[in-house]
Amino acid sequence: MPRTYIVTGSASGIGATTAQLLRDRGERVIGIDLRGADVEADLSTREGRTQAAAKATELADGRVDGVIACAGISAPIAKTISVNFFGVTELLEALLPALAQSDAPRAAVVSSMASLQPNSAEMVDAALAGDETQALEIAEGLAAQGPRVGYLVYPSSKRALSRWVRRESITPAWAGAGIPLNAVAPGTVVTPMTAELLNTPEGAAMVDAAVPMPLNYHQPPESIANLLIWLTGPENTHLAGQVIYDDGGADASLRGNDIWSWADQH
């Protein structure tokens, strides 16, 4: 029997590829995006998230087997924190009742290896506290200083999202309800969002300095989509709270071979 999936950001990039791969497998997909989707909604606003969840649940006849949240932007603007963090977390929470109707509910989100980059601790804390107004104020202050400083909004949004997944995945609402919740953190994915930057030698060099990818270099969206599909399939019974760096080796290059010694006795 086909599973019913909700995929955000379904009109382009990783989301479009994920939706197509699911459809090719015979699954039922309800896409959410600003335009060109089954549900057209603006996930940067609370009203848009509420409407998107309600409409998608209606189209799914009240039962959703998997939610894959791919929608996101990387612009050095305040809206980035609203889309990338609140647009994911509030939508997922609104879809919990529909997930609860499934025999094998699953959820996965797209984070980024940028979650390892410098960020605004204040913005991350505000996001994790659920204070969108405060997070936006901090983001607007950074964006006002120009794109170089404004870029901090992006890694901050992904750091907050990754931490939210870790925190929430083991709570009664998720693990207690039998719903695996995980994140995939890509490296540099070749999509319309990155094409312009990668089209110049200077842009590619800047990206590669920040995101070293010794394994197979820049990745196609399929490399992320296939992992998201496995994470939200019935085969995944015990993976919870993981941020999987599917990034061509960027995480290992940047953080090195020892990420465990924090737990050692000193």
C-alpha positions as CSV (number, residue, x, y, z in Angstrom):
1,M,0.0,0.0,0.0
2,P,1.5,3.4,-1.0
3,R,2.6,5.7,1.8
4,T,1.5,9.3,2.0
5,Y,4.3,11.9,2.2
6,I,4.3,15.6,2.8
7,V,7.3,17.3,1.2
8,T,8.1,21.0,1.7
9,G,10.1,22.9,-0.8
10,S,8.7,20.5,-3.4
11,A,8.9,22.9,-6.3
12,S,12.7,23.0,-6.7
13,G,16.1,21.6,-5.6
14,I,16.3,18.8,-3.0
15,G,12.5,18.9,-2.4
16,A,11.6,18.5,-6.0
17,T,14.0,15.6,-6.4
18,T,12.7,13.9,-3.3
19,A,9.1,14.3,-4.3
20,Q,9.8,12.9,-7.8
21,L,11.7,9.9,-6.4
22,L,8.9,9.1,-4.1
23,R,6.3,9.4,-6.9
24,D,8.5,7.1,-9.0
25,R,8.3,4.5,-6.3
26,G,4.5,4.7,-6.3
27,E,4.1,6.7,-3.1
28,R,1.6,9.5,-2.7
29,V,3.2,12.9,-2.3
30,I,1.6,16.2,-1.2
31,G,4.0,19.1,-2.0
32,I,4.2,22.4,-0.2
33,D,5.9,25.4,-1.6
34,L,5.4,29.1,-2.3
35,R,4.1,28.3,-5.8
36,G,3.9,25.3,-8.1
37,A,2.8,22.8,-5.4
38,D,-0.2,21.0,-4.2
39,V,-0.3,23.4,-1.3
40,E,0.9,26.9,-1.9
41,A,1.9,28.6,1.3
42,D,4.4,31.0,2.8
43,L,6.2,29.1,5.6
44,S,7.9,32.3,6.7
45,T,4.7,33.3,8.5
46,R,2.8,31.6,11.3
47,E,-0.4,32.0,9.4
48,G,1.2,30.3,6.3
49,R,2.4,27.4,8.4
50,T,-1.0,26.9,10.0
51,Q,-2.8,27.0,6.6
52,A,-0.2,24.7,5.0
53,A,-0.6,22.1,7.7
54,A,-4.4,22.2,7.6
55,K,-4.6,22.0,3.8
56,A,-2.0,19.2,3.6
57,T,-3.7,17.2,6.3
58,E,-7.0,17.6,4.4
59,L,-5.5,16.4,1.2
60,A,-4.0,13.5,3.0
61,D,-7.4,12.5,4.4
62,G,-6.1,13.0,7.9
63,R,-3.3,10.5,7.8
64,V,0.4,11.2,7.0
65,D,3.1,8.5,6.9
66,G,6.1,10.7,6.3
67,V,7.0,14.4,6.5
68,I,10.2,15.6,4.7
69,A,11.0,19.2,5.3
70,C,13.3,20.5,2.6
71,A,12.1,24.1,2.3
72,G,14.8,26.6,3.1
73,I,16.6,29.7,1.9
74,S,20.2,30.9,2.4
75,A,19.9,34.6,1.9
76,P,21.6,37.0,4.3
77,I,18.2,38.4,5.5
78,A,16.1,38.0,8.6
79,K,13.4,35.9,6.9
80,T,15.9,33.1,6.7
81,I,15.5,32.2,10.4
82,S,11.7,32.2,9.9
83,V,11.7,29.9,7.0
84,N,14.5,27.6,8.0
85,F,13.7,27.2,11.7
86,F,10.1,28.2,12.5
87,G,8.8,27.2,9.1
88,V,10.1,23.6,9.8
89,T,9.5,23.2,13.5
90,E,6.0,24.7,13.7
91,L,4.8,22.8,10.6
92,L,6.1,19.5,12.0
93,E,4.4,20.1,15.3
94,A,1.1,21.0,13.5
95,L,1.3,17.7,11.5
96,L,1.8,15.5,14.6
97,P,-1.9,14.5,14.8
98,A,-1.9,13.4,11.2
99,L,1.4,11.4,11.7
100,A,-0.2,9.8,14.8
101,Q,-2.7,8.1,12.4
102,S,0.0,6.2,10.6
103,D,1.2,2.7,11.5
104,A,4.8,3.8,10.7
105,P,5.1,7.6,11.0
106,R,8.5,9.2,10.2
107,A,9.9,12.7,9.8
108,A,13.1,14.1,8.5
109,V,14.4,17.7,7.9
110,V,17.2,19.2,5.9
111,S,19.8,20.9,8.0
112,S,23.2,21.8,6.6
113,M,26.9,21.4,7.2
114,A,26.7,25.2,7.8
115,S,25.4,24.2,11.2
116,L,29.1,23.7,12.0
117,Q,30.0,27.3,11.0
118,P,30.2,30.5,13.1
119,N,26.7,31.6,14.2
120,S,24.8,33.9,16.5
121,A,24.4,32.1,19.9
122,E,21.7,34.6,20.8
123,M,19.7,33.9,17.7
124,V,20.0,30.1,18.3
125,D,18.8,30.5,21.9
126,A,15.9,32.6,20.9
127,A,14.8,30.1,18.2
128,L,15.1,27.2,20.6
129,A,13.0,29.1,23.1
130,G,10.3,29.5,20.4
131,D,10.7,33.3,20.4
132,E,10.4,34.2,16.7
133,T,10.0,37.9,17.4
134,Q,13.3,38.0,19.3
135,A,15.1,35.8,16.7
136,L,13.9,38.1,13.9
137,E,15.2,41.2,15.8
138,I,18.6,39.7,16.2
139,A,18.6,38.6,12.5
140,E,17.5,42.0,11.3
141,G,20.4,43.6,13.3
142,L,22.9,41.3,11.6
143,A,21.4,41.8,8.1
144,A,21.6,45.5,8.5
145,Q,25.4,45.2,8.7
146,G,25.6,43.9,5.1
147,P,25.6,40.5,3.5
148,R,28.9,39.2,5.1
149,V,27.6,39.7,8.6
150,G,24.0,38.9,7.5
151,Y,25.1,35.5,6.3
152,L,25.3,34.5,10.0
153,V,21.5,34.1,10.0
154,Y,21.8,31.0,7.8
155,P,24.2,28.9,9.9
156,S,22.3,30.1,13.0
157,S,19.1,28.8,11.5
158,K,20.6,25.4,10.7
159,R,22.4,25.1,14.1
160,A,19.1,25.8,15.9
161,L,17.2,23.4,13.7
162,S,19.8,20.6,14.3
163,R,19.6,21.2,18.0
164,W,15.8,21.2,17.9
165,V,15.8,17.8,16.2
166,R,18.2,16.4,18.9
167,R,16.1,17.8,21.7
168,E,12.6,16.9,20.4
169,S,13.4,13.5,18.9
170,I,13.5,11.8,22.3
171,T,10.4,13.4,23.8
172,P,7.1,11.8,24.4
173,A,5.7,13.6,21.3
174,W,8.1,12.0,19.0
175,A,10.1,9.0,20.3
176,G,7.3,8.3,22.8
177,A,4.8,8.2,19.9
178,G,7.0,5.9,17.9
179,I,8.0,8.6,15.4
180,P,11.7,8.7,14.3
181,L,12.8,12.3,13.8
182,N,16.1,13.0,12.2
183,A,18.0,15.6,10.1
184,V,20.3,15.4,7.0
185,A,23.1,18.0,6.7
186,P,24.2,18.3,3.1
187,G,27.5,19.7,1.9
188,T,27.4,21.7,-1.4
189,V,24.5,20.5,-3.4
190,V,24.2,21.5,-7.1
191,T,20.7,23.1,-7.2
192,P,19.3,26.3,-8.7
193,M,20.0,27.9,-5.2
194,T,23.7,27.3,-5.6
195,A,24.2,27.4,-9.3
196,E,25.0,31.1,-9.6
197,L,27.6,31.0,-6.9
198,L,29.3,27.9,-8.3
199,N,29.4,29.3,-11.9
200,T,32.4,31.5,-11.2
201,P,35.9,30.2,-10.2
202,E,35.9,32.8,-7.4
203,G,32.6,31.6,-6.1
204,A,33.4,27.9,-6.3
205,A,36.8,28.5,-4.5
206,M,35.0,30.4,-1.7
207,V,32.5,27.6,-1.3
208,D,35.2,24.9,-1.4
209,A,37.3,26.6,1.3
210,A,34.3,26.6,3.7
211,V,33.0,23.2,2.6
212,P,35.8,20.8,1.7
213,M,34.4,17.7,0.0
214,P,37.1,15.1,-0.7
215,L,34.6,12.4,-1.6
216,N,33.1,12.9,-5.1
217,Y,33.1,16.7,-4.8
218,H,29.8,18.7,-5.1
219,Q,26.7,16.4,-4.8
220,P,23.5,16.1,-6.8
221,P,20.2,16.5,-5.0
222,E,19.6,12.7,-5.3
223,S,22.3,12.0,-2.8
224,I,20.3,13.8,-0.1
225,A,16.9,12.8,-1.4
226,N,17.6,9.0,-1.2
227,L,18.8,9.4,2.4
228,L,15.7,11.4,3.4
229,I,13.5,8.7,1.8
230,W,15.2,6.0,3.8
231,L,14.9,7.9,7.0
232,T,11.2,8.3,6.5
233,G,10.5,4.8,5.4
234,P,9.3,1.9,7.6
235,E,12.8,0.4,7.5
236,N,14.0,3.1,9.9
237,T,12.9,1.9,13.3
238,H,15.5,3.2,15.7
239,L,17.5,6.1,14.2
240,A,16.4,9.1,16.3
241,G,17.8,12.6,16.8
242,Q,20.6,12.2,14.4
243,V,22.1,14.9,12.2
244,I,23.7,13.0,9.4
245,Y,26.4,14.9,7.6
246,D,25.9,13.6,4.0
247,D,28.5,16.0,2.8
248,G,31.3,14.4,0.9
249,G,33.5,14.3,4.0
250,A,33.2,18.0,4.9
251,D,32.3,17.3,8.6
252,A,35.2,14.9,9.0
253,S,37.6,17.3,7.3
254,L,36.5,20.2,9.5
255,R,36.0,18.5,12.9
256,G,38.7,15.9,12.6
257,N,38.8,12.3,13.8
258,D,37.8,12.8,17.5
259,I,34.4,14.1,18.3
260,W,34.1,11.9,21.4
261,S,36.6,13.1,23.8
262,W,34.2,15.6,25.4
263,A,32.9,12.6,27.3
264,D,36.3,11.5,28.6
265,Q,37.2,11.8,32.2
266,H,39.7,14.6,32.8
